[in-house]
Amino acid sequence: MKTIQDIAKIANVSKSTVSRYLNGGSVSKPMQEKLARIIGETGYRPNKFAQSLRAKRTAMIGAIVPRLTSRSAMQTLSGLDAYLRDRSHQLLIVNADLSAEREIESLYAMAKQKVDGIVLFATVITDAHIAAIREVGIPVVLLGQRCEGIPSLVYDDYKAGRDLADYVAAQGYRDAVYIGVTPEDEAIGVLRRQGIEDGLSDGGVRLTSYETGFEMEAAARAAAEILTSHKPDIILCATDDMAIGALKAIRDTGLSVPQDIGITGFGGYSLASAVSPGLSTVRFAFREAGAEAGCVLLGILAGEEPADCPPLKHELLIQESAVK
């Protein structure tokens, strides 16, 4: 069966151009004729669900985010919004305020507001989430967590954790503390932590793990408590915000970074380079992830069958905070 990707390849245009044509968007007359001919020759047909929605579309896309204070969510929303605006769609944002119940309520509420589709910035996926996604009757794309049978875009958090741990071990650190979050968040609380644990273990680094909240203040309190009885040579934190909180706690004890204790985070926000010393971290391509989520969702609305998406990109950003 031909897909929208096949049509785009034959026509030597982008998927978004084919999507615009199928959605009745702005496409030149010659391109309309070219795509009509190719679609007729190949026998490509949008799925019936997308066909049934076409006449009812509002050009509104919903986004449900866990918290508006999240730097990663804001950067991802920026990429999603820019992608949608370029394609004449508007974005409606709901803040779930770290409440799974509110996420579920928002799925139903957005469907009632006749959005064409939803991007769910997921921190946890429960049976209730899955039931709601099945019931709302509009396409939903997950961003940040994976669920079988639902289009999902995820970072390779295990590999990101492993990459950072391999670097830490290679630098010669031997006594590490990890300040993470609860395993309810599978991507960060389980996979990222497992990558760190495996990499440090293979590198001969002793590791002690702690759990706290995502907030900068929570990490600062956790680090301050840890330092009353234990002085590791490096502290790894689940996010950049948490790392900056831990950095403050280290300085409040009279210790220096990186001379006394190294520190790392995850995220790669601009703040990571603004603090002193610059924060060593894993940089995720948040804006690109938002654009990719928009592309996947509009593709589904255009009739493309959702396919498995490759992991979203990350890279190490090594700065002064973790250099021996």
C-alpha positions, 0 to 999 in steps of 0.5 A: 500500500502506498503512503504519503511518503511514497507520493512525496518521493515520486513527486520530488516534494516534501510530505508537508506539500502532499499533506497541504494538497490532501487537506485543501491547503495552498498548493500551486495549480501545476503541483495540484495537477501533478499530485492528482496524476500521481495519486491516480496512477498509484492508487493511493487512498487516504484512510477513511477516518481522515476522509471523514474528518476533512469536512469538519476540521478546525485547523486547531491542534491541542497540546497538553503539557505537564507544566508551564515552568518546564524549559523542555516543554516550552522549547518543544512547544515553540518548535511545534507552534512554528511548524503548525503556523507555517501550515496554517494551523493554530495551537491550543495549549493546556497546562496539566500541572503535573496531574495525570487526572487533568491530562485525561480530563484535557483529552476529553475537553479538547475533543469537545472543542473540536481540535483536529488532533492532540500532542500529549507531552506525556510523563506517565501513561496509564490505562485511563490515558489509553482509554481516553485516547481511544475514546476521543475519536481524534488522532493523538501523538505522544511526545516523551513516552512510548505506548504500543499502538499510539504514535509515539516520539521519544528520546533514547533516554537509556542511551543518553544516560549511558553516553553521559555515564561513559564520559564521567567514567572516562574522566576518572570520577569514581564516587558518583551520586545521581539525583533522579525522579520517581519511576512513574516517569518511565523515560526519565525515572527508569530508562535514563537512570538505568543508562547511567547505572549501567555506564557507571557500573561498567566504568568502575564508578561507585553510584548512590542514587536518590529521588526527588522532584523536578524543581530546582529547589527540591534538588537543592534540598536533596543535594544539601542533605546528601552533602551533610554525610557524603562528599562524592566527586561528582553529582549527576542530576536528571535535568539541568534545572535540578543540576543548577539547584545542586550546584547552589547547594554545593557552593553553600557548603563552601565547596567548588565546582569542578575542583571539589565536586563535578556536576552534570545535567540533562537538557542542554538549555541555554541556562546551561551555558549561562551559569558559571562554570558552564554545565556539562549536560546532554542536549536534546533537540527540543524544537526539532522534536516539536516540529516532528510531532507536528509533522507526524500529526498532520501526516495522520490527518492527511491519511498517512498510516502512522509508522514507528518513529526513530528516536529523537536526537541528543548530544553531549555538551561538555563544559567546565562543570565536569572536567577533571 
